[in-house]
Amino acid sequence: MTPGPNVAILCHYDRDGALRSDTLRYLRELHAAGFWIAVVSNGTPMGPDGVAALRDVAGALLTRRNIGVDFSAWRMAMRVLALPRPETRRILLINDSVYGPLAPLAPLLARMSGADLWGMTDSAQRDWHLQSYFLLAGPRLIHAPVWRRFWRGVVPLPFRRWTVGRYEIGLSQRVLTAGLTARALFPYRKLGNPTLNDWRVLLEAGFPFLKRELLRDNPTGETDLGTWRQTVPAAYAAEIAEDLRRY
């Protein structure tokens, strides 16, 4: 199918090929907000229930080996779909490393104007950058030479740290070096990873996600993490708890 002017590309991964209910709700909200959606399923092919659920929200479902994680998946989708096309206005790159949305997305998307690249959150770890679970690129960026050069250079890397350095940090820095603008909707002004270290503050500010890694692994040793159920609506808490029981 032919993508519309606003395109969202989801990098999906599940060891069992499942499509989480919150991820499906995420896609439905984006669809309602006017995004044409492509899903790239890394690794285990998506199961029949997930495929059936996607029929009313996604225009394309691609499957690939789980190499190069999200940046390689996004690159594949843009190559297969010949993006950006002359009529493309925005490209939204997302993955399923977050639970949510826990709050409506439409008002947040409406605030994302006036910059060439938007993220939900930023980080100062290693160098300033927008965190790559949500990146919204506008027309000035996606039709600029820096965008084409960046994606031509994306290759699968064996370690997550290398991917963060070269691609997550690299994209933000190259956008700024090209004289374009990048901005976070929930900016973070200290060293660290706000989605892990300041998750409660973010939720109180209207941030619509919880990092899956945070609840599953608690890599930063957050001492108040046991209260997460009280910070999200009950229906969403049950949804998250169901997924956590799988691990």
C-alpha positions in Angstrom: 0.0 0.0 0.0 1.1 3.6 -0.5 2.1 5.4 2.7 0.4 8.6 3.6 2.1 11.9 4.3 2.6 11.0 8.0 4.2 7.6 8.6 4.9 5.7 11.8 7.3 2.8 11.8 7.1 0.4 14.8 10.1 -1.9 15.5 8.4 -4.9 17.2 10.1 -7.7 19.1 8.7 -10.5 21.1 10.3 -13.9 21.7 6.9 -15.6 21.3 5.7 -13.5 18.4 3.0 -11.9 20.4 1.6 -8.4 20.0 1.0 -6.8 23.4 -2.4 -5.2 24.0 -0.8 -1.8 25.0 1.3 -1.8 21.8 -1.9 -2.3 19.7 -3.6 0.5 21.6 -0.5 2.7 20.8 -0.8 2.0 17.1 -4.6 2.6 17.2 -4.0 6.0 18.8 -1.4 6.9 16.1 -3.8 5.7 13.4 -6.5 7.9 14.8 -4.0 10.8 14.8 -3.5 10.4 11.0 -0.4 8.2 10.8 0.0 5.5 8.2 1.6 2.6 10.1 4.3 0.1 9.2 5.3 -2.6 11.6 8.7 -4.4 11.4 8.7 -7.6 13.4 12.2 -8.6 14.4 13.1 -12.2 15.1 10.2 -14.5 15.8 7.5 -13.8 13.2 4.3 -12.3 14.6 1.7 -14.8 15.5 -1.7 -15.0 13.7 -3.6 -13.2 16.5 -1.3 -10.2 16.2 -1.4 -10.2 12.4 -5.2 -10.2 12.5 -5.3 -7.4 15.1 -3.1 -5.2 12.8 -5.3 -5.4 9.8 -7.4 -2.4 10.7 -4.5 -0.2 11.8 -1.3 -1.1 9.8 -0.6 -0.6 6.1 2.4 -2.9 6.1 3.9 -5.7 8.2 7.5 -6.7 7.5 9.5 -9.5 9.1 13.3 -9.6 9.4 16.0 -11.3 11.4 16.7 -9.7 14.8 20.0 -8.1 13.9 20.8 -4.4 14.3 17.8 -3.8 16.6 15.5 -0.8 15.9 17.7 1.4 13.7 18.3 -1.4 11.2 14.6 -2.3 11.3 13.6 1.4 10.6 16.1 1.5 7.8 14.7 -1.6 6.2 11.2 -0.2 6.3 12.2 3.1 4.8 14.0 1.3 2.0 11.1 -1.1 1.3 8.6 1.7 1.4 10.8 4.1 -0.5 10.6 6.7 2.2 10.7 9.6 2.3 8.5 10.2 -0.8 8.0 13.7 -2.2 4.7 13.9 -0.3 6.0 12.6 3.0 5.7 15.2 5.8 6.6 13.4 9.0 8.2 10.1 9.9 7.7 8.7 13.4 10.1 6.0 14.6 9.0 4.0 17.6 9.6 0.7 19.3 7.8 -1.5 21.9 10.4 -1.0 24.6 7.8 1.0 26.6 4.5 0.3 28.1 1.7 2.6 27.1 0.4 5.0 26.1 -0.8 5.6 29.7 -2.2 9.0 28.7 -3.7 10.3 25.4 -1.2 10.8 22.7 -3.0 13.3 20.5 -2.4 16.4 22.8 1.3 15.5 23.0 1.6 15.1 19.3 -0.1 18.5 18.8 2.7 20.1 20.9 5.4 18.8 18.6 5.9 21.7 16.3 8.7 24.1 15.8 11.6 21.7 15.7 12.9 19.4 13.0 13.4 16.3 15.3 11.3 15.6 18.4 11.7 13.1 21.1 9.6 12.4 24.2 12.7 12.6 26.4 16.4 13.5 26.1 19.5 12.3 27.9 23.0 13.7 28.6 24.6 10.3 29.0 27.8 10.3 26.8 26.5 13.2 24.8 23.2 15.0 24.5 20.6 13.1 22.5 16.9 12.4 22.1 16.1 8.9 23.3 15.2 6.7 20.4 12.1 4.8 21.5 10.2 7.8 20.1 11.6 10.1 17.3 9.4 12.3 15.2 11.1 13.8 12.2 9.6 16.8 10.3 9.7 17.7 6.6 12.8 20.0 6.7 14.8 17.1 8.2 13.5 14.1 6.3 14.1 15.9 2.9 17.6 17.1 3.9 20.9 15.5 2.8 21.8 14.8 6.5 18.8 12.4 6.8 19.7 10.5 3.7 23.4 10.3 4.6 22.6 9.1 8.1 20.4 6.2 7.0 22.7 5.1 4.2 25.3 4.6 7.0 23.2 2.5 9.3 24.4 -1.1 9.5 23.7 -3.9 12.0 26.0 -3.5 15.1 26.6 -6.4 17.5 26.3 -4.5 20.8 23.6 -2.1 22.2 26.2 0.3 23.5 27.6 0.8 20.0 24.1 1.3 18.6 23.4 4.0 21.2 26.7 5.8 20.5 26.6 5.7 16.7 22.9 6.0 15.9 20.9 7.2 18.9 23.4 9.8 19.9 24.7 10.1 16.4 21.4 11.1 14.8 20.7 13.9 17.3 24.3 15.3 17.0 24.2 15.2 13.2 20.9 17.0 13.1 22.3 19.8 15.3 25.6 19.9 13.3 23.6 20.4 10.1 22.0 23.5 11.6 18.6 21.9 12.2 16.8 21.7 15.5 16.1 18.8 18.0 13.9 19.1 21.1 12.4 16.9 23.8 8.8 17.2 24.9 9.9 16.3 28.5 13.4 17.7 28.7 15.9 16.4 31.2 18.6 18.7 32.5 20.7 16.4 34.6 23.1 13.5 33.8 21.4 10.2 33.5 18.5 8.3 31.8 15.2 10.0 32.8 13.0 7.0 31.8 14.9 4.9 34.4 16.0 7.5 37.1 13.0 9.9 37.0 10.1 7.7 36.0 7.7 9.0 38.7 8.5 12.7 37.9 7.9 12.0 34.3 4.5 10.3 34.9 3.4 13.2 37.1 4.3 15.6 34.3 2.0 13.8 31.8 4.6 11.5 30.2 2.7 8.6 28.6 5.0 5.7 29.0 6.9 3.4 31.4 10.1 1.7 30.3 9.7 -2.1 30.1 13.3 -2.5 31.1 12.6 -0.5 34.3 9.9 -2.8 35.5 11.4 -6.0 34.3 15.0 -5.6 35.4 15.2 -2.4 37.5 18.8 -1.8 36.1 19.4 1.4 38.2 18.1 -0.1 41.5 15.2 2.3 42.0 14.0 1.9 45.6 10.4 3.1 45.0 9.7 1.0 42.0 7.2 -1.2 43.9 4.7 1.7 43.8 4.4 1.8 40.1 0.9 0.2 40.2 -0.4 3.2 42.0 0.9 5.7 39.4 -1.0 4.3 36.4 -4.7 3.7 35.8 -5.8 0.3 37.1 -6.7 -1.1 33.6 -3.2 -0.3 32.4 -1.6 -1.7 35.5 -3.3 -5.0 34.9 -2.1 -5.0 31.3 1.5 -4.4 32.4 1.4 -7.0 35.2 0.1 -9.6 32.7 3.1 -9.0 30.5 5.6 -9.0 33.3 4.4 -12.5 34.4 5.7 -13.8 31.1 9.3 -13.2 32.3 
